[in-house]
Amino acid sequence: MFDFDMLGLAPALNDALKRANFTQPTPIQNQAIPLALNGHDVLGLAQTGTGKTLAFGLPLIDHLLAQPGKPAPKTVKALILAPTRELVNQIADNLRNLTTKTKLRVATVVGGQSINKQIMFLSRGTDILVATPGRLIDLMERKAVDLSSVRHLVLDEADQMLDLGFIHALRKIAPALGTPRQTMLFSATMPKQMEELSQAYLNNPQRVQVAPPGKAADKITQSVHFLSRPEKPGKLRELLSADPEALTLVFSRTKHGAEKLMKGLVADGFNAASIHGNKSQGQRDRAIKAFRAGEVNVLVATDVAARGIDIPGVAYVVNYDLPEVPDNYVHRIGRTARAGREGEAIAFCAPDEVDQLRQIQKLMKIEIPVASGEMPEFAEPKKPARRSNQRRRGPKPHHNANSAKPQGHRRRRPRRRPAA
């Protein structure tokens, strides 16, 4: 195990780490940083909350500090792609803390914000650009950014980018990047498509893995309550009332459900806010800022917040609705027990969610301890009715002279012949 000052980082980086009270790297940082400093492509696998941002950020900044000269107008030296606006902003904030005493410029481009301001900022060129793929393509199409000088590419939370369909955007972005370049790909899970992605965009990558994919952080205490859907609101209020000052992150499956749940909590006197896809970027940023500062102690969210939101003080994560995708459970509960702290993850499981719970336990290779209730023995998810675009075809009805004519059928009257 290395100390940060043993890695041979630039003096400005060592000073920044000391100011932030970072002394010893986490396991993923300990493995990935030396490889990245030596110029290798890196495929990093680690659960959320283990410090992946510093694992790629420190070697990236170190390389840039060794490259003299300002970026030319509209150009970028290093590109970091992330799936959500919240994660982009978080990565950029962490990198700015490391570059405060340097001349390196860090810029962000995300949807939901003024594209004209982003065009103006990029016109001067930037050393590090952190972006969501969709907005970056918009800027490329407007010729507001030149990526031909990019020599460092980072794909953070790459598995979620696959889930959100950003692979098509990546295929448009990659040909515009400079070569040769160093590429680092970091993810919490390793779906089959990830191997294909690494083979397509990484050159002989060094693989580092600190825990099996699908494993939660060691200091998270997990439990599950078996209850009906009508019982969920009461159980949530019971849990929140037991520790009213703690920061609690509550996950709902839908945007409408998150907003309705938040308003109900506020009406009952809880200090709650919500973030989901129907909120503007400004509303989401303000809610997260208030939650981080402790001004709001209950944040209700959809999976838009399951990745990359680094709020060290989160004591509880409540899965009010179990996610449809088992991997998302791991990402959700990874919002607690961050940076070596302890945390608690509580799941509510209604009878129609038992199959989702089984899939989660299969992925994590554990059985989550039961806090209350009992798992229904024969609970199975309701299968949606199969719909067919074709009309059902049956035998045509036979009509005789005495049978009723089909509705809408008109009998044609015979024409009268004019009198002779």
N, C-alpha and C positions, 0 to 999 in steps of 0.2 A: 504494500500500500504506500503510495506516494503522498507527500504534502504538495500543495499547489506550488510552493516555491522551489520544489525539486524538479518541476517539469520543464524548466528552461523557457518559461514564458517571458514576453517583453516586460521590462520594469514597470511600464505604465499599467499593464494588466495585473501584475502582482500587487501594486499599490491599490488598484480598484478592488481587488479581492479582499485585501486587508481592511479597507474602509467598510466593506459589506460584511465583515466578520466571517468570511469563508476561509477556512484553514485547511481542511482535508477533503479531498474529492469523494463523491459517492462512488459505488462500484461501477456504474455505467460510465462515469467521468474518468475513473481510474483506468478503464480499459480503452475507451474510445479516444481520449485526448492525445496520448502518445502516437497512436496510429495516424490520426488526422494531422498532427504536427509534422509527421514524416511524409505527408502528401498522399497517403492511401485513400482510396474510396472506402467508405465505412457503411455497413449495414448494421444499425443498432436496434436491439430489441430489449425493451424494459417497460415495466408497468408504469403507470402515471405516478407522478410525484417523486420520481427518483433523480431528477436533475438533468433531463435530456437537453434542455436549452443551453446550459453551460457546457455540456459535452460537445456540442457542435459550435457554440458561440465563441468559446475561448480560442480554439485553434484557428477559427475563421478570422477573428480580429487580429491574432498574432501574425497570420500570413499577410493581412492587409497593411499592418504597421510596417512590415518589411518591404512593402512596395512603395517607392517614392512617387510623388506627383498627384495632383488633383484629378478627379474624373472629368472627362470632357463633357460639354453640354449634352444632356439627355442620356448619357451613358451610365452604366451600372457595373460595379466590379464584382459584387457578390449578390446572389438572389436567394431568398428564403421563401418557400411557398408553404402556406398553411391553409387548412380548410375553412376556418371561421374567422370572422372579424375580431372576436374576442381574443383568440389565440394570437392573431397577427399583432394586435396592440400589446399583448402581454410580452411576446418575444421582443418587440421593439423596445419596450420599457426596460427590460433586462439588459439588452445590448447597450442602450444609452447610458445606463448606470456604469457599464464597463468602459465606455469611451468618453466619459465627461472631460477627462484631462488630455484628450487627443484631438486631432483635427478630422477624425473620421465622421462622416455624415451618415445618419440612419434615417431612412424614409419609409413610410407605409402607404400602401394603396389598397383600399377595401371598398366594397360597394356600400351604398347608403350615405356616402359623404360626397361633397362637391368634387366633381371630376376636374373642374377648371382649376381649383386650388392645387390639386395633385399634379396637373399638367404644369402649372407654374413652378412648383417645387422641383419637379423632375427636370425642368428645362436647364437647371444649373448643374445637373449631374449629381450622382450620389454614390457613396462607397458601398453601402448595404441597403438593399431594398427588400422589405418584408411585405408580402402581398398575398391576397387571395387570387386564385387563377382567373376567375371570371373578370374582375376589374382590370387585371393586368392585360388580358387580351383586348379589352376595350381600348386601353391606352396604346397598345401595339397597333391596333387598326387605325388609330388616329395619328400614328407616327409620332407620339409624344415621348416614347422611350426607345432607346437603342440598346439591345441586349447583347450585341456582338462582342462586347468587352468582358462579359461575365466569365470568370475563371473559377468561380466557386458556386455550386448549387446545393441547397439543402431542401429536402422534402421532409417536413415535420408532420407527424400524425398521418403518415402516408396511407394507412389502412382506411382512415375515415375519408380521405380524398377519393379513394377507390369507391367507397360506399356512396358518396355523393355524386359520382359520375365525373369527377374531375380528370379522369384518365384521358378523356378526349381533349380537354384543354391542355393537358401536359404535352400531348402529341403536337399541338400547335406551337407551344412555347419552346420546346426543346430544340427544334431546328434553328431557332433564332439566336441561340446561345453560342458563346465563343468556345473554341477548342484550341488546345487541350484544356480540360477543366477537371477539378476535383468535385466529386458528388458524394454527399452524405445523405442517407435515408434513415429516418428514425420512426419507430412505430411501437405501439404497445401490444399488438397482436400480429400474427403472421398467417393471413389467409393464403390460399393457393395462388391468387393473382399477384401476391407480393413477390413471389419468386420470379414470375414473369416480368414484373416491373423492374426488379433489381437487375435481371439479365439484360433488359433493354437499355437501362440508363446508367448502370454502374460498370466500371472497368475493373475486373478482378477484385471485388470488394473484400475487405476484412470484416468478418462477422463477429459482433460482440453481443452477448446475451447474458443478462444477470439473473433472469428468472424465466421459467417456462411461460410461453404465451398463455394468457387467460388466468394468471395467478395474481391475486391482489397483494398489496403491501402487507408485510408481516404484522404491523401494529394496528391493523383494522380488526375490531371485534364485530362479528356479524351475527345477526339473528333474524328470524322471520316470525311474523304473526299471521296465523290463518284466521280469516274473518270474512264476512260477507261484504259486498261493496257498500251497503248502507251503513255498516259499522266503521268504515274507514275514517270519515270526518271526526267522529268522537275519539277514536284511538289516537289520531294525529294531535288533537287538542290536548289529550291526556299527556302525551309525550312532551309536547312543547311546554306545558305548564309545569312539568317536573323539573325542568332546567331552563327557566325563562330568559336567562342572560346569555345562554350559549348561542353561537352561530350555527344555524341549522339550514341545510340545503335540501329542499324537497323536490323530488322529480315527479312530474306528471307526463302522461303519454302524449297528450294533445295540447295545442295552443289554447283552445277554448277551455279545456279542463284546467290548465294552469291559471288562466286569468280568473275563472270562476272560483277556484280554490283560494287564490290570493285574496279576492274581495271578501269571501266568507270569513277568512282569518282576520282581516282588518276590521270587519263588522263586529267580530267577537273580541276586539281589543288587542290583538296581536300586532306587533310592528313588522309588517310583511311587505314585500315587493315582488315583482315577477319579471322574468325575461323569457321571451320566446320570439318566434319569427314574425309575429304581427306587430312587435314593438319596433320603433325606429332605432337607428344606431345610437342616437343621443340618449334615448330613454334607457336602452340596455346598458350603456356606459355609466349613466348616473346611478342605476340600480346596483350595479356591481361595485361602484366606488363607495356607495353608502353601506353596502354589505361588508366590504372590506374594512371600512372605518368603524363598523359597529353601530352606525346610525340606524341600520335595519338589521334585525337579527334573524329574520326568516326570509329566505329567498326561494320562491317557487319557480321552477324552470322546466323547460323541455330539454331534450338531448342537445340543444344548441350549446348548453353549458357543460356537457359531459366531458369535453376534451379541453385540456390546456388552461382551465381557469385556476390559477395558483393563488389561493387565499389560505395562508397557513393556519388561520385560527378556526377553520371549520371543525366543529366538534362532532356534529352528527350529519349523516346523509340518510334521508328517508326516501325509499323507493315507494312512493304512494301508489304508483302503477308500475308493475314490472315491465321492462322493455321487451319489445318483440324480438330484438336481436340480442342474444346472450352476451356478446362482446361488450355491448353498451352498459351492461350491469357492472362489468369490471371498471370501465372508464368512469361511470358515475361514482362508485364508492371510492375511487381514487382521488376524489376531491377532498377527502379527509385523510388524516394521518400523513400529512405532507411534511417534508424536511425533518424526518425523524420523530415527529410527534405521534401521539396516539389518537385514535378516533373510533367512532362507532357507526356502523352501517346497519340500518333497520329496514326490513322489507315487509310490505303488506301483500298478502297473497289471497285473492278471492278464489272461489271454486273454479272459475273459468280461466284462471292464470296458473293453475297447477302445472300444466305442461310446460309453460315458460320457465317456471322454477326448476323443473327437472332438467331442462336444457342448460340452464345456468349452472346447476350443480354438476352436470356432466362435463361442461367446459372447464370448470374450476377444479374438478376431481375432488370435491369435498361434499359433505352434507351440512348445510347451514343449520345451526342449532335453533330449535323451536322455542320461542319466547312465550307464545300463548296459542291456544286452539289446537286443532288436529288436522293433519292433511286428509282430505276426503279420499276414501279408498278407491272409488271408481270415477273420480273426477276426470273428465276428458274435455278438451276444448271443442267448442261447437264448430262443426265444419260448415263453411259458408256454402249456401246453395249454389250448385253449378248453373250457370246461365248459358243459354245457347242463343246465338244470333239468328239461328234458323227457326222458322215456325215449325211447330209440330205438325207432321203430316199424318193424317189418318185416312181411312177409306172414305171416298166421296159418298155423301148420303144419296140414297136412291129416292127419287121423287116419282110417285105415280100420279095419276090424275086427281086422286082424292087427298094427296098429301099437301101440307102447307108449303107455300113457296118461300124461298129464302127472303129475309127482310130486305127491303129495297128493290125487290124484283117487280117490274111493271109488266103487266100483260098487254101485249100489243093488240089494239083493236083492228079488226079488218076494215079495209077502205070500202066506203059505199060507192057503188057505181051510179053515175048520174042517170036520171030517168031518160028513157028514149024519147 
